[in-house]
Structure formats: structure tokens, C-alpha cells
Amino acid sequence: MESDVSVEDEEVHGILVSRKQGNPLFGRPLKSCHATGDLCLKLIRQAMFKNQWDRAAGLLTSYLQTMECRNVLRQKSASENIWRLGTEILLNHPKSTSEDINVFHEIMKNLGMKHYLLISLEQVYHNLCNGETDEAYRVLSLAESWRNGLHSAEQKRLQSLIQAHRAVLNYRSWKDRRSAMSQDDAAYPSRSSSTQAIGSYYRQATGTFQEILKFPGVWDPFVLNYVDLLESSGDKTEAEKVLTSYASNPKNPPNPNAHVYLYNFMKRNEASREKLIDVLRVLHSMTPSHKLMLKFSKLLYVSGSEDDQRLSLNVLFDLLDFSGWKDSVKAWKYLGKRMKDTFWNSHKDWIIEAWQPRSSWWPSYHFAMSQATKDRQKCAELSMKKALVAGMLMGLGCVYYSSVYCSEKKKKGNKKTLNRMKEFIKKYQMFCADV
């Protein structure tokens, strides 16, 4: 089909864009235009899947003619397809330039007015990734003043995102100016001008950040910029208020990151152990598999409270329920140590309580013979830490413990460690009979 098409190639902004003369795809009767448009769309997707970006660009040029369709719904669908597919092609085309992408976004904003703000946000993201700060400012300024029809809830949401990105630019300008000023030995008038500019960027950024955080949502990158702005300016009290409000606001969607940010801030500023535990307690209820749970367990254990020490043990059991932690030497080491301390302190009922709901699936999940072989081959230390836990939970007859014990006793230097492990398990294994 392509051999019958007369093609004239012209280089525009670095990309060869095919201009087709008398394309047979769209020379058919109007009633078949829908079918040919769908066929062209299918061919574009196939070309993109195979990374044939030149072919995809040429086919997209043909697909542009679907905008002439009189069906409003199909025309609307076509404009969105052109925007999304065109962006992907330009981002992957080997001859694409940053100017190509900017020009394409400008065309798309005028082609599909409904997506003006969304396309502007995409363009700003591209500009920021390529260090085009001035262009990003220009796009955001136009987007902030853009209005079309009734001010819908969707437009309001997108406008808040536009303002949020403007705040990020002001924050970055503040940071750059502040850094340059600290290294600059310029004369006083120049420094005075820089100080005024820094103050202006600071006020604009903080004011906008405050406004956007009034809207419920997940604002992670913007919150981090806002907190850095406040913290770098010495206003740590306000920074903590922002993070606390962001994490505890019931109108916001559940967001584990908010609690991680609050914990990191508190730890950075040497908050008390009690405050750190309170933050991680909430994080544990939301994401018991988070990497901070090891730290949470440790903080609970050293608090000295029996309730906290009991929770410390349960946190480790919860953590090892998740496959991402199956091969963690540190997690198994912590659990083995907590279990030994729990036995020594005569609280074996804590272990029984944690083990009972897991006794039906942990043996096959963690302690199968095949798992023991795999763990030994992968990491001998891991298999030893798990063998201790398996023996304490299921006794010397546990296949995982037996496999590791028989394999490791043949190696030099392991005899004392294995004997101590065996003696400890002998002393405490009887508790399993109570389950």
C-alpha cells in the first residue's frame, strides 16, 4: 500500500515529517473514513510497539486527517489520540529535539481546547526535565490566565496543579538566587537587589504552597519543596506544622509517604523517641511492610515498656509476612534476637499468639526443604538466621532447621554456633506443644 503513496520528506525541527500526496487511506468515500482512521490508528500503535518511530511519525501525519471528520465525538477522540501518541513518538524519536516537543504542545493546546491545561502541565514537566525554566514560566503564566467556558471542578483541580508548579519554579529560583548570593562577593547594591528578589520568590512560593495544600489530595513533591523552603529559612516550627497537617488531614487520601516525610523531618531534628514511635505507629497500621518497620521495632524494644516490646515482636512477624522481606538477613536476625529475648523474659505466650495465625502457612512459605536449599545457596548467613527462628517455632524436627544443620555442620568454624543453637532450641521447643 505504501509503495503507491507519493511521499515528500521535509525536515522540520529535526524530524522528517512525511507529507503524503493523495493518500489512498483517506481518498475513500466518507462512510469508510471511520474504518480507515481506525486502521491507521492500529498501524501507529503497532509501529510504536516495535519502536519503529519513523514509520509511526509518518502514519500519524496521515491520521491527522481524521480531524476533518464531521462526527464530533470521533473528532474529540482523534484530537486526544494525536496528542498522546504524538507526544510519545516525539519523546522516543531519535531525531526529536526539545523544540519539536514544545511546538507540538503549542499546536495541541489550540487543537483540543478541553485539554489545554493538561497539555500545559505536560509541557512544563518536559521543560523542567530539560532545564528550560524560562519556557516553563511562560507556559505556566499563560495557563494561569486561561479560561474556557464554565469553571468546572476539573478545571479548578488543574488550575491548582498549575499554581503548584508555579510555586515549585519560585522555590527553585529562590534556592538558586540564595545559593548564588552566598558565593557572590558583589558590591552592596547588587546584593541588595538579590536580597529583594530572594524575598519576593520566597513570599510567592510560600503563599502558593499554602493555598494548594488547602485542596485535599496527594501533594508529595510540592510538600517536600515547601518544607525545604521553610527549613532552609530556619522556620522549622512551621515546617513541622505543615508535615503534621499533611499527614493527619482526614480529607487527604491515605498516604504512607506523608508519615515517612514527618518521621524523616523529626529524626533530622532530633525529636524524642516517643514522637518517632507515634509517627511510625500510624505508618505501621497503613504499610506494615515498609522498610522503616525495622527501625520501628527497634525503637519499641528499647522503650522498656512491655506493651511496646510485645508490639516490637509483632511488627517483625508482620514484616516477614510479605515476600519482599523473605530474603532479608537483617529482618530474620532481628526476629531471632527478639524471640530469644522474649523466651528469656518468660513471655513465650507472645510468640504463641503471633505464631498461631501463621502456623498453617509459614512452614510452606518460609521453611520448606526447597527454600532451605535455595537460601543456603544464596546466602549462608540467611539460612542460619532462618534456621534459628524455624527451630524455635517448630522444634528440632523442622525440615528447614534439619537441612541447614546437616549442611552447615560439615563446614569448619560452624560447630560452636550450631551447638549453641541446638541447645537453645532444645530448651524452648516444647512450647509448640501448646499450640
Buried (B, 14 or more C-beta within 10 A) or exposed (E): EEEEBEEEEEEEBBBBBBEBEEBEBBEEEEEEBEEBBEBBBEBBBEBBEEEBBBBBBBBBBBBBBBBEBEEEEBBEBBBBBBBBBBBBBBEEBEBBEBEBBBBBBBBBBEBBEBBBBBBBBBBBEBBBEEEBBEBBBBBBEBBBEBEEEEEEEEBEEBBBBBBBBBBBBBBBBBBEBBEEBEEEEEEEEEEEEBEEBBEBBBEBBBEBBEEBBEBEBBBBEBBBBBBEBBBBBEBBEBBBEBBBBBBEBEEBEEBBBBBBBBBBBBBEEEBEEEBBBBBBBBBBEEBBBBEBBBBBBBBBBEBEEEEBBBBBBBBBBBBBBBEEBBBBBEBBBBBBBBBBBBBEEEBBEBBBBBBEEBEEEBBEBBBBEEBBBBBBEEBBEBBBBBBBBBBBBBBBEBBBBBBBBEBBEEEEEBEEEBEEBBEBBEEBBEBBEEE
